[in-house]
Amino acid sequence: MRKALALTIAAALAVSILTAMSSAAAAPPTAVVKNGHCSAHSTWRLTLKKDHARIEADVEVQSPRAAQRWRSRFSDNGIVFARVTKTTIADGSFSATRFASNKVGSDLIRVRSVNLATGEVCRASATF
């Protein structure tokens, strides 16, 4: 009788753990962070986060020079939703944050940034 009760409890516990694990795996991520290299000496970081019914897309570019202008284009599943021009600060970096509508299904966010002085290109992308 005790063995049967112990087996029943163990089985129920196993089902509970598996259910919790599958629910956690199915839950959307709270943030996605990707990093990469640009066409010359710069690097990029793209962070995507949920912001109510929108996706917050933040791109950071680290370049070796201050006071350079960069033009960035943000797109969601191929549709441009923002354009911005930024100038690098003293440490050679800039960041830009824009918001996209959170569409049904996956959103492929891409940010293409071009250094207007050198022509260097950064291509950042992540799926949310």
C-alpha angles and dihedrals in degrees: 000000000000091000091052091050092047091049091049092051092046091050092049091048092050091051090049092051093048092048092050092048094050091047091052091048091051094049114103116250118261091219139001120206124189130177133195151151127267127222094275130012102323130097132207139209123196120195122188121191135170113252108182104289092347139074117235108217115193121182122189123189123193113199131170096245138062126220097032121136120231127189117209130193120197121202135180116206088340097311116114112233102169145015125192139170118212135178121222116247127227094290092052097253138117135181134198130190124198134165129234128191111260102239126199109276126006122345117211104204117195129182121192113192123186126193102227093207101047105019092236111157130210118195112193124178140166137163121234 
